[in-house]
């Protein structure tokens, strides 16, 4: 699936679907255990499309990758950023729960 998402992005680089496709690309990378690449994919999505409905989810996924990479301070920072930027999102509610678990 990751290869097909990458092909789509290469062929349709300004598509309105780009944030969605990038999010799912990062999800497939995470599922394959490629946490560093998944982290970068989701980071770039959140940076390039901060107004996308997928941006909060991308930050939550970033924190998951950081936790898998044993970067607890990085994960806490990302979760706090998510809560600050997107306080009313469902992802922010999940971020609060995860932060409490990390204390």
Buried (B, 14 or more C-beta within 10 A) or exposed (E): EBEEBBEBBEEEEEEEEBBBBBBBBBBBBBEEEBBEBBBBBBBEBBEEBBEBEBBBBBBBBBBBBBBBBEBEEBBBBBBBBBBEBBEEBEBBEBBBEBBEEEE
